[in-house]
């Protein structure tokens, strides 16, 4: 065996063994005490050459993935394609216990959000916690065809 090949293999093995691998490739995971999350949603998508709307039900899922600490959801708002607020889901904050989840549903027949609909979710905690998973799940059926997919939320900074 060639010495340079041997050393290259050893270097590769040592690098793999001693390098911490991220939980999600390309995603920085850290603790937080609160965030604002933008979540893409779709009340319809377009299909075919004529861009026919395919109506979808959208479910917003908020999952407290911290096994030890609670979080408080302070805002859940639903916006349409042009950014106009359509619905405020909370009148008072909602407390989520460790590993608890909640959901909000936009029915399939409600096409007011359009293809660029979205949710804004704000949460906080009195301790540093694992940030919740916030995502939307879209599903619809038409003419014996079914469509389903998810969109993961993204943390945004709101300048005041």
Helices and strands as residue ranges (DSSP letters): H 3-18, E 31-40, E 44-47, E 52-55, E 57-63, E 71-79, E 85-88, E 94-96, E 101-106, E 118-130, E 133-142, E 145-152, E 154-156
